[in-house]
Amino acid sequence: MEKFEDPEFSVAEEYAEVIRLMYFTAWFSPIIPLGIPMTAATLFLLYWSKKYNLLRRSSLKEKPSAEISFEMLEMLEYFCVIYSCGTLTFDYIFSGYVSWVVVLACGVGIVNAFLPMGELNEYLFPIADKKSAEVDYHEAEKRFFDTDYRRSNPVTHKAAE
């Protein structure tokens, strides 16, 4: 039966491909500035081609969790570090000296990547009270449903009247 299945689509491998492309762009963009818009166009085309392949020509063997998406977003925080370190490296290679602005940018990128930004944002911008998202069924039925299921169901609508 496996011979007739569509090829497997691995979400983790696709995320790894995107993050590799982003890191590669960040490192070499100081010497290839046109790489940033080219990478943006590539990501746009990759998105649509991978979406088509996922929906029409592939199968998912494992269910992807939301955790992999959050980890991917966390990995994007290193983009600034890689960009600033690439700038520092190529400035030194091509000009023989490094500007203090580049060193400062590299330091800010490293600090930004390793500080716990979620906890810092909660401390700086506290939320007054967190309301519970749980509502009992009858309250939700009154608030969100403008029709009664028993009345709109063709089988039970006569009994509900």
ABEGO torsion letter per residue (X at the ends): XAAABBBBBBAAAAAAAAAAAAAAAAAAAAABAAAAAAAAAAAAAAAAAAAAAAAAABBBABBBBAAAAAAAAAAAAAAAAAAAAAAAAAAAAAAGBBBAAAAAAAAAAAAAAABBAAAAAAAABBBABBBBABBBAAAAAAAABABBAAAABAAAAAAAX
